[in-house]
Structures are given as C-alpha cells and as structure tokens.
Amino acid sequence: MVYYAQRYGVSDQKGGFAMATQEERLQIVEYDLKHYKTETIKAYGDTAMELVMVKGLAEDAVKRLMGVKRTLDEHTALLNKQGERLDRLETTLSEHTTVLEEHTARFDRLETLLAQILARLPEKP
C-alpha cells in the first residue's frame, strides 16, 4: 500500500504515508485498470499492424519464389534440351571415331602394301 501512496502522492501531514481510504484504493485500482486497458489496446494495435506487415512480406516472398520457380523450370527445360543435343553430338562423334578408325586401319594396310611393292622394285642403277 505504501507503494500506491508514494505513487499517487497520498500522504499524511506529518510526512508519512497514511493508509489510503477505500475510495482512494478504488480510484487507484480503476486508474490502473484503465491504464492497463489503454496499454493492452495499444499493444494489440501494434501487434495487428506488425502482423499485417509480416503477411505482406510473406505474400511478396511467395510471389518472388514463384518467379524463381518459373525461371528454374525454364532453365531445367533448356538444360534438358542441351543434354539431348549433347547426346546426339556424342553419338555423331562416336560414329565419326568409328569411321576414322576404319580409315586408319585401311591406311595401315595400304602402307604395308606400298612397303611390300617398294621392296620388290629394283634399286635405281
């Protein structure tokens, strides 16, 4: 009770603090309740405003994520096309490598044949 007496300036004439009357105590409780209600309403208002801001930020983030997903899907499709093209190029390269190996084998046979022909020819006099 001394706390309330100090807080609201209730004191006796001797400089001490007198016991507050029931009316004074009721006024203190009513004042505190009104103050509590005011602070609570203000806190709820602040919370509501912050919640609206968070909701807006979340909606914006979802929109940006959808854009990123769309871009990623497009890049994935392009990458798949490039993969298919690379597969075709590898197949073509493999076919060319096979042809080159066949030509190399043929040239090796021709070189051997040419060496045999040159070996049979007489030397220049």
LINVENWO-V780736 format. One record per backbone hydrogen bond with DSSP energy under -1.0 kcal/mol. CO is the residue of the C=O (numbers start at 1). NH is the residue of the N-H. E is the energy in kcal/mol with one decimal. If there is no record, write none. Layout:
BEGIN
((CO:NH:E) (CO:NH:E))
END
This chain:
BEGIN
((1:5:-2.3) (2:6:-2.8) (3:7:-2.8) (4:8:-2.6) (5:10:-1.9) (12:15:-1.2) (16:12:-2.5) (21:25:-2.7) (22:26:-2.3) (23:27:-2.4) (24:28:-2.4) (25:29:-2.5) (26:30:-2.8) (27:31:-2.8) (28:32:-2.8) (29:33:-2.7) (30:34:-2.6) (31:35:-2.8) (32:36:-2.8) (33:37:-2.7) (34:38:-2.5) (35:39:-2.6) (36:40:-2.7) (37:41:-2.8) (38:42:-2.3) (39:43:-2.6) (40:44:-2.9) (41:45:-2.4) (42:46:-2.7) (43:47:-2.8) (44:48:-2.8) (45:49:-2.4) (46:50:-2.6) (47:51:-2.5) (48:52:-2.3) (49:53:-2.2) (50:54:-2.7) (51:55:-2.5) (52:56:-2.4) (53:57:-2.5) (54:58:-2.6) (55:59:-2.6) (56:60:-2.4) (57:61:-2.5) (58:62:-2.4) (59:63:-2.2) (60:64:-2.4) (61:65:-2.6) (62:66:-2.3) (63:67:-2.0) (64:68:-2.4) (65:69:-2.7) (66:70:-2.5) (67:71:-2.4) (68:72:-2.7) (69:73:-2.6) (70:74:-2.2) (71:75:-2.6) (72:76:-2.4) (73:77:-2.3) (74:78:-2.4) (75:79:-2.6) (76:80:-2.4) (77:81:-2.2) (78:82:-2.5) (79:83:-2.4) (80:84:-2.3) (81:85:-2.5) (82:86:-2.7) (83:87:-2.3) (84:88:-2.1) (85:89:-2.5) (86:90:-2.6) (87:91:-2.1) (88:92:-2.6) (89:93:-2.9) (90:94:-2.4) (91:95:-2.3) (92:96:-2.6) (93:97:-2.7) (94:98:-2.1) (95:99:-2.2) (96:100:-2.8) (97:101:-2.4) (98:102:-2.1) (99:103:-2.6) (100:104:-2.7) (101:105:-2.3) (102:106:-2.3) (103:107:-3.1) (104:108:-2.4) (105:109:-2.1) (106:110:-2.7) (107:111:-2.8) (108:112:-2.2) (109:113:-2.6) (110:114:-3.1) (111:115:-2.6) (112:116:-2.1) (113:117:-2.5) (114:118:-2.8) (115:119:-1.8) (116:120:-1.3) (117:121:-1.3))
END
